Amino acid sequence: MFSALVVLFLTCGAAMATKENDQIIKDNNCETKMGLPCVLEAFTSIFETGTISSKCCGELVGLGKVCHSALVKRTLENPLFKDLSPARIIAKSIQTWNNCLALIDHTVSVCLRI
């Protein structure tokens, strides 16, 4: 069931997404910027209960906030996720983003001190 949801997260939501999110995703090549293992970690961290590794945080931050937000919003538009609280998912999305950004910033500053 989980893998089916992830596949839908990656593909099927496109037909149901708003034109705005679709355009953002297309213009920024959002769907090609993260590897599947990290997409799965990010999805679990936001839409279920899970954590995201520092490697995947790096990929998420590399994806960029605009792509991250557009992909989360597009997923929420999918009827499979209609029972989820959009406010809760957006909050978890922001929390995951901020945690990853802080982790990456910390890692960069430690590396620069070496």
C-alpha positions in Angstrom: 0.0 0.0 0.0 2.8 2.4 0.9 4.6 1.9 -2.3 1.4 2.5 -4.3 0.9 5.8 -2.5 4.5 6.8 -3.3 4.0 6.0 -6.9 0.9 8.1 -6.9 2.8 10.9 -5.1 5.3 10.9 -7.9 3.1 10.5 -10.9 -0.7 10.4 -10.7 -1.0 13.7 -8.9 0.0 15.6 -12.0 -3.3 15.2 -13.8 -5.2 16.6 -10.8 -2.8 19.4 -9.8 -3.6 23.0 -10.3 -2.0 24.6 -13.3 0.0 26.8 -11.1 1.7 23.9 -9.2 2.2 22.0 -12.5 3.8 25.0 -14.1 6.2 25.5 -11.1 7.1 21.8 -11.1 7.6 21.8 -14.9 9.6 25.1 -15.1 11.9 24.0 -12.3 12.3 20.4 -13.3 11.3 19.5 -9.8 10.6 15.8 -10.4 14.2 15.1 -11.5 16.1 16.7 -8.6 15.8 14.0 -5.9 16.6 10.3 -6.0 13.7 7.9 -5.3 15.1 6.7 -1.9 15.2 10.3 -0.7 11.7 11.0 -2.1 10.5 8.1 -0.1 12.1 9.4 3.1 10.7 12.9 2.6 7.3 11.6 1.8 7.3 9.5 5.0 8.6 12.4 7.1 5.8 14.6 5.8 2.8 12.4 5.1 3.3 9.7 7.7 5.6 9.3 10.7 9.3 9.0 9.8 12.6 10.7 9.8 14.7 12.0 7.0 18.5 11.3 6.8 21.1 14.1 6.5 21.8 12.8 3.0 18.2 13.2 2.0 18.0 16.5 3.7 20.8 17.6 1.4 18.8 16.5 -1.6 15.6 18.2 -0.2 17.4 21.5 0.3 19.0 21.0 -3.2 15.5 20.6 -4.6 14.6 24.1 -3.3 11.8 25.4 -1.3 9.7 26.3 -4.4 9.8 22.8 -5.7 9.3 21.3 -2.2 6.2 23.4 -1.6 4.7 22.8 -5.1 5.2 19.0 -4.8 3.6 18.9 -1.4 0.6 21.0 -2.5 0.2 18.8 -5.6 0.2 15.7 -3.5 -2.5 17.2 -1.2 -4.7 17.8 -4.2 -4.7 14.0 -5.0 -8.1 12.5 -3.9 -6.1 9.6 -2.2 -5.0 12.2 0.4 -8.4 13.9 0.9 -8.7 12.6 4.5 -5.5 14.2 5.6 -5.5 17.6 7.2 -3.9 20.0 4.8 -2.9 22.3 7.7 -1.2 19.4 9.5 0.7 18.3 6.3 1.8 21.8 5.5 3.0 22.3 9.1 5.0 19.0 8.8 6.3 20.0 5.4 7.6 23.3 6.8 9.0 21.6 9.9 10.8 19.0 7.7 12.2 21.8 5.5 13.4 23.9 8.4 15.0 20.9 10.1 16.8 20.0 6.9 17.9 23.6 6.3 19.3 23.9 9.8 21.1 20.5 9.5 22.6 21.5 6.2 23.6 25.0 7.4 25.2 23.4 10.5 27.1 20.8 8.4 28.4 23.5 6.1 29.5 25.8 8.9 31.3 22.9 10.6 33.0 22.0 7.4 34.1 25.5 6.8 35.7 25.7 10.2 37.9 22.6 9.5 
